[in-house]
Each structure stands twice: as C-alpha cells, then as structure tokens.
Amino acid sequence: MTLTDDELVARSMGGDAESFNQLILRWERPIYALAYRVIGREEDARDVCQETFLRAFRALPGFKGQAKFSSWLYRIALNLCRDWIRRQRRAPVMQMPEGVEPGDLVAESGPVESIEDLVGRRQLSAVVEEAMALLPEEQRTAIILKEYHGMTFQEIADMQGCPLSTVKTRLYQGLTVLRRHLEKNGQLTPQLVKRS
Amino acid sequence: MTETFTCGDHGALMSYLYDECSLAERRVISAHVAICGACAEELTALGATREQLATWTPPDAQLGFRIVSEVPRSEVPRSNVLRPLTARWWQRPMPAWAQAAAAALIFTTGVGLGMLRGVDRGPLSSSADPSGPRTAPVTRADLVALEQRLRSEVSNTRAASAPAAATPADQRILQQVRAMIDDSEQRQRRELALRTTEMVRDFDAQRNDDLARIERTLGQMDGTTGVEVAQQRQMLNYLMRVSQRGQ
C-alpha cells in the first residue's frame, strides 16, 4: 500500500523517521533536478538537495499543511538555490556543466542509441543549458517550474511570490530569448518555425 | 479576454500555449491564430522551443539521503550522512599563541641544554691530548671478519626483500586491480570513440561551411565575368555601329 504525502508527513511528525525517509525517496530526484537546473552545478545541486531535506525535517513540526508538502519542499529548495546564487554573484550564475564522463554517458545510453545520436543529443542539451544560463534567475526558475515540474501558473506565482500575469510575462520573455539563442545556434531552423 | 484577442497579448498566448485557458478563450485565440500569420508563427516557434527544452536532462547523481538517528556505517554511504563537524582536541588546529609558546619553550630548552654541554666539555677539551686519540692498528684478521659480516648482512637483506608467496587475499586484490584496469581501458576506448565522432562532426561542419563559401565566391566571380562580357559585347556593337556609319 502506497501512502500519500500527507499520510507520510503525519507519521513523520509523530516521530517516525522511516516515513520521512520514504518522502525523501519520493522527492529527492525532482528536488535535485530543480536545484541542478537552477544553479547548474552537479555537486552544489546535490548539497542543496541534501540541505533541503534536512531543513524540511527540522521544520516539520511547524508545517501546518496549508500548502502541499511538495510545494513546501520546492520552496525550501528554491530559497537555498537563491542563497547559493547570491553567494556566487561574483562568478557567473551558471557555468558549463562539470565534466560529464563521456564513458558514463555511453554506458547509460544502452546499445540502442548510436554514438552519433548520443553526440547530437549531448550537443543539443549543452546548447539548451547554455541558453538557459542567459536568462535572469526569475525567468529561468519560472521556465524550469513550468517545463520540468509541470506546475500551473498559479503555483509558480505562489512559489515566486508574484502576480499571475508576471509569471506569464516571465515565461514569454524567457522562451523568446531561448528561441533566439537556439535559432542562432542552428538548433531551431527557420523551416521548423515557419508554419506549414 | 474571453471575447477578443489582440496581437501582442503575450499572457493570453502563454495560456493558450500551455493549455491553461478556458474553452471560450481557446476558441477565440484559435480563431485569431487561423487568420494571423505572425501569431501563428510565434506559437509554432515557441512550441518548437519547448520541444528542445525537453532534451536538457540533469546528470545522474548518487542520492539516497536518509535521516538516521544513529549511523549504521555498513548501510549508509559516508557522503550521505550529515555529521556535525566536531574533532578531538588533538585534531583541532592549535591557536597561534599556543604555537608561539611551544616554540619558545623548545628553543629555551635547546639553548639551556647546549649551554650545559658547553660547560661540561670545557675543562675536558682543555685537558685532551692535542695529537688526538690513539687507535689500535687494523690487522688482516679484522678485515676478513668485517668482510664476512658485511656479506652475511647483505644476504640477509636480500632474503628479507624477496617476494613472499602470494596469499589468497593478495590474489583477490590483484584481481580487483586487474578488473579496475580493464574497466578503465574500456572507458578510455569509449571516450576515444566519442571524441573521434565529435571531431568527425566538427570536421564535416567545417568542410560544409568551406564548400558553401567557395560556392558563393565562385558565384560572385561568375557574375563579375558575365558583366564584363556583356560590357565588351556592348562596346563591340557600338564600334560596329560607328564603323558602319563612317562607311
């Protein structure tokens, strides 16, 4: 039987650490992905992910359940990411990804994907990451929450503490910058964007 | 917004793109997009951009964090357990004043000992024989004994450094090392293949660029030559006409 987040939270609040571990298991990948996409560094994203759960565990007695547990976690993670960005203000906010082991990539891709396809996918992924790095933090976060975490405009607005219209503007502006960058790098050809 | 939609209403366009609008709004925007090329193109481009975004995946990380009351060392990886940064007193860095005090103490003790020895040695050195201590003459037997002793020491050292028979534990370690080396070689081979493919792609892209540039230059040259031929023809025609008139 799979327990819901609310049930696991209730058990955790009752002192059952194992229930909290189940929540971690359920949410650590999305939180890590969020942190990685916002700050762009694997090791730091891992640290942010770990710190998010530690803070959540410590603050659990104060969690009143007004928001979803996942939204609460996302908010903690985003605050930590924001702190990280503030600390890194002098350096570029996002850097090129740390040396991803090409050997590992080959190994994880399985035998179906050829090296040619793999290189193409990797290049495209790098261009997208590079384009995302060009965006201001608010636009990048809005796009990440929408595209990769499937949040509604309202949820993003609550998360970012801004009006709904601002979220839409951030998304529009961000997507437009991304589109231009991808077109410039030949990942989005004019034929593709022209209407058939 | 439910009644009309005007170009430049980015908020409504976003609601339509992400399918977060009411049915009525959707109908209005769809009707507009059907007749407005600019909005239609923008929507298609933004949709294509969203498709590209899907290719960006974060690298796989070793997570598996756990909240533990006491750390079972065998179960949880060290990196996944948070521990307070407490160290034993001898592991902690010493404050500067303590280091200075220790240095001063050592220095003073050294100086004191040196002075004591100097005082002890003074009268002894003055009463010593200036020609130095006398030594007994070395005999042939002494030298032979010394040689034998050295030989036996060397042979003992050699015997001690000779490799002992490998134990099962050693063999296991050896196997692990071999497996690691094999793994590393395989990884390097894969990396080499990947890099080679990247290089080939770059080379092809550069070659295509160069070919396109050459083609453009040739086209320009063709155009220039064509203009020159036309001018020459005009000139010839003119000369013919002038010469005919003169006749």
Boltz contact constraints between the chains, C-beta under 6 A:
constraints:
  - contact:
      token1: [A, 17]
      token2: [B, 67]
      max_distance: 6.0
  - contact:
      token1: [A, 20]
      token2: [B, 67]
      max_distance: 6.0
  - contact:
      token1: [A, 21]
      token2: [B, 66]
      max_distance: 6.0
  - contact:
      token1: [A, 21]
      token2: [B, 67]
      max_distance: 6.0
  - contact:
      token1: [A, 24]
      token2: [B, 65]
      max_distance: 6.0
  - contact:
      token1: [A, 28]
      token2: [B, 63]
      max_distance: 6.0
  - contact:
      token1: [A, 32]
      token2: [B, 61]
      max_distance: 6.0
  - contact:
      token1: [A, 33]
      token2: [B, 58]
      max_distance: 6.0
  - contact:
      token1: [A, 36]
      token2: [B, 58]
      max_distance: 6.0
  - contact:
      token1: [A, 42]
      token2: [B, 59]
      max_distance: 6.0
  - contact:
      token1: [A, 46]
      token2: [B, 61]
      max_distance: 6.0
  - contact:
      token1: [A, 50]
      token2: [B, 65]
      max_distance: 6.0
  - contact:
      token1: [A, 53]
      token2: [B, 65]
      max_distance: 6.0
  - contact:
      token1: [A, 57]
      token2: [B, 67]
      max_distance: 6.0
  - contact:
      token1: [A, 100]
      token2: [B, 59]
      max_distance: 6.0
  - contact:
      token1: [A, 102]
      token2: [B, 191]
      max_distance: 6.0
  - contact:
      token1: [A, 102]
      token2: [B, 194]
      max_distance: 6.0
  - contact:
      token1: [A, 103]
      token2: [B, 187]
      max_distance: 6.0
  - contact:
      token1: [A, 103]
      token2: [B, 190]
      max_distance: 6.0
  - contact:
      token1: [A, 103]
      token2: [B, 191]
      max_distance: 6.0
  - contact:
      token1: [A, 106]
      token2: [B, 190]
      max_distance: 6.0
  - contact:
      token1: [A, 115]
      token2: [B, 193]
      max_distance: 6.0
  - contact:
      token1: [A, 115]
      token2: [B, 194]
      max_distance: 6.0
  - contact:
      token1: [A, 115]
      token2: [B, 197]
      max_distance: 6.0
  - contact:
      token1: [A, 119]
      token2: [B, 197]
      max_distance: 6.0
  - contact:
      token1: [A, 119]
      token2: [B, 198]
      max_distance: 6.0
  - contact:
      token1: [A, 124]
      token2: [B, 55]
      max_distance: 6.0
  - contact:
      token1: [A, 125]
      token2: [B, 55]
      max_distance: 6.0
  - contact:
      token1: [A, 125]
      token2: [B, 56]
      max_distance: 6.0
  - contact:
      token1: [A, 128]
      token2: [B, 52]
      max_distance: 6.0
  - contact:
      token1: [A, 128]
      token2: [B, 53]
      max_distance: 6.0
  - contact:
      token1: [A, 128]
      token2: [B, 55]
      max_distance: 6.0
  - contact:
      token1: [A, 128]
      token2: [B, 56]
      max_distance: 6.0
  - contact:
      token1: [A, 129]
      token2: [B, 56]
      max_distance: 6.0
  - contact:
      token1: [A, 147]
      token2: [B, 53]
      max_distance: 6.0
  - contact:
      token1: [A, 153]
      token2: [B, 20]
      max_distance: 6.0
  - contact:
      token1: [A, 165]
      token2: [B, 11]
      max_distance: 6.0
  - contact:
      token1: [A, 168]
      token2: [B, 11]
      max_distance: 6.0
  - contact:
      token1: [A, 168]
      token2: [B, 14]
      max_distance: 6.0
  - contact:
      token1: [A, 171]
      token2: [B, 14]
      max_distance: 6.0
  - contact:
      token1: [A, 172]
      token2: [B, 10]
      max_distance: 6.0
  - contact:
      token1: [A, 172]
      token2: [B, 14]
      max_distance: 6.0
  - contact:
      token1: [A, 175]
      token2: [B, 46]
      max_distance: 6.0
  - contact:
      token1: [A, 175]
      token2: [B, 49]
      max_distance: 6.0
  - contact:
      token1: [A, 178]
      token2: [B, 49]
      max_distance: 6.0
  - contact:
      token1: [A, 179]
      token2: [B, 45]
      max_distance: 6.0
  - contact:
      token1: [A, 179]
      token2: [B, 49]
      max_distance: 6.0
  - contact:
      token1: [A, 182]
      token2: [B, 52]
      max_distance: 6.0
  - contact:
      token1: [A, 187]
      token2: [B, 52]
      max_distance: 6.0
  - contact:
      token1: [A, 188]
      token2: [B, 48]
      max_distance: 6.0
  - contact:
      token1: [A, 192]
      token2: [B, 48]
      max_distance: 6.0
  - contact:
      token1: [A, 193]
      token2: [B, 44]
      max_distance: 6.0
  - contact:
      token1: [A, 193]
      token2: [B, 45]
      max_distance: 6.0
  - contact:
      token1: [A, 193]
      token2: [B, 48]
      max_distance: 6.0
  - contact:
      token1: [A, 195]
      token2: [B, 40]
      max_distance: 6.0
  - contact:
      token1: [A, 195]
      token2: [B, 41]
      max_distance: 6.0
  - contact:
      token1: [A, 195]
      token2: [B, 44]
      max_distance: 6.0
